[in-house]
């Protein structure tokens, strides 16, 4: 497979994993926030705090994912771990006397 196509597939997979991380983080915090809570009976302050907690939890998870992904890219590794050690081109030996 062409290396450009292989890299494009890896980046698409990284985006998909990021979307799934986002959905998972949002679902976890929404379920936890609304467990035994009736939205229509809580105060405006409680509603605001629930929204803040949802945004905070989601952004924390996404920051961790992006930080790990970007550090892998900066170090020359694929955005997600593939187990493929040939992704990074190996340095060519130089003929120095």
Secondary structure, 3 states (H helix, E strand, C coil): CCHHHHHHHHHHHHHHHHHHHHHHHHHHHHHHHHCCCCHHHCCHHHHHHHHHHHHHHHHHHHHHHHHHHHHHHHCCCCCCCCCCCCCCCCCCCCCCC
